[in-house]
Amino acid sequence: MLLTILLAPVILAALVVLWPNRIVIRLSLLGTAALYLLATIGWWFRLDFENSAGWFSDYFQIDAIGLYFLTIMALVFAGAAIYSLFYFKEHGTPPRQESLYVAFILLFVDAMTGVILASHLALLWVFVEATTLTSAVLIYFEKKKSSLEAAWKYVFICSVGIALAFVGIIILSMGSKSIGTLFFADLYQHAAEINPFWLKMAFAFILVGFGTKVGIAPIHAWLPDAHSEAPSPVSALLSGTLLNTAFLGLLRVQEIMIQAKLEVFSNFLLLLTGFLSLLISAVFMLGIINYKRMLAYSSIENMGILFIGIAMGKTGIFAAMLHSVAHSLSKSSLFLTSGNILYLYGSKKIADVRGLLQREPLTGWIWILSLFAIAGLPPFPAFLSKFMLITAFFEAGQGWLAAPFFIFIAVIIYGMGGAFFRMSFGDVQPELNLSAKLNLNAYIPQLIFLLLLAAIGVYIPEQVMIFIRQAAEFLQ
């Protein structure tokens, strides 16, 4: 199955480029999404994570934390695939453009899959670089001047970051000569043999490199432009899956630090960058004028929360795992709904959107409920993850961190909430075109995401709780 989900997107991407038929294109997109869902469901029911034998089995393996992030990616990918059908209709996309869009979506998903499944650090780096190359085309897909600028900025900043990560890998190789391999299993087993000085230096470089892809402050400059200029389904994939896969790559390196008993050093860097991300998001959120950029800064905030959680011990790690699914599904819902708003109002400016509940009630309520989900209001799981994170501060003897954490979160919610309610209420502008209509594909993914989030927030089944705990135990 590992080989199937790695090769199928590449084969189908080639097929849709060579045969740009609408039926073939859309079946390839939806079929790949269904394949990923079926594969993850199959792995969920055999939690022993036995990996298939074969020539590639040493380099690609599935474990608890990999399956956790692969499941999140499969859900977001399925939602983006369904919404893309509405996007094609909305823009009147010709078959040739559709084929390029779907081909690069499939290659982008395949690259992220490679990051999740890679069991070798250098191979993981290769796939992280591949995510940059494949997603840059999608950011520029609408071929506007602003999207071209965003794509170049994304490629330049992320390439510099990935180059720094490569330097970190070289430094790690220098410090682990006695091990003679970059397979994660060997690095974990012999972490105590790695020279501590080189390992610390390597982690710092890899943190900056992979942190650039995560969009963590202060190396986040590409993220607001790329997320705001990409088509809405692509924005959902960037925020809901790309950031997670880069984060997973960093987690695998963090495990080396833990096994080498150097987690105090790495936790300090993670904590510092996490709180800096909250600060940056809070500052920019108060003066934001573009609602897609607002969602992008919210992604920076939430990745900062994940970094903080990873640095705060057992409870914090569990909170981070839970928060990762809460953020991915709620932010994907928000970005897809922003596509509805852009179609209805023809503008990304907050000031140009008024009376959303009156103009399109279902879109308006999805918009507001998605805000509640990302803000962490009950019954959504972000409430539980943030509460657990505050608990982790006190368990770690750093309860004073709860004060700045709460202040930054409150400021961000205040900034987002004000924008959301200004957009949702009031009267519709008289000059607005009221003939634009939405179809079911513009609602289904968000409704499913919100239902899943509400279900997780109300009651986490024991099997799911075990699964999240298994993923969290990777770093313990």
Secondary structure by P-SEA (a helix, b strand, c coil): caaaaacaaaaaaaaaaacccaaaaaaaaaaaaaaaaaaaaaaaaccccccccccccccccccaaaaaaaaaaaaaaaaaaaaaaaaaaaacccaaaaaaaaaaaaaaaaaaaaaaacccaaaaaaaaaaaaaaaaaaaaccccaaaaaaaaaaaaaaaaaaaaaaaaaaaaaaaccccccccaaaaaaacccccaaaaaaaaaaaaaaaaaaacccccccaaaaaaaaccaaaaaaaaacaaaaaaaaaaaaaaaaaaacaaaaaaaaaaaaaaaaaaaaaaaaaccccaaaaaaaaaaaaaaaaaaaaaccaaaaaaaaaaaaaaaaaaaaaaaaaaaaaaaccccccccccccccccaaaaaaaaaaaaaaacccccaaaaaaaaaaaaaaaaccccaaaaaaaaaaaaaaaaaaaaaaaccccccccccccccccccccaaaaaaaaaaaaaaacccaaaaaaaaaaaaccc
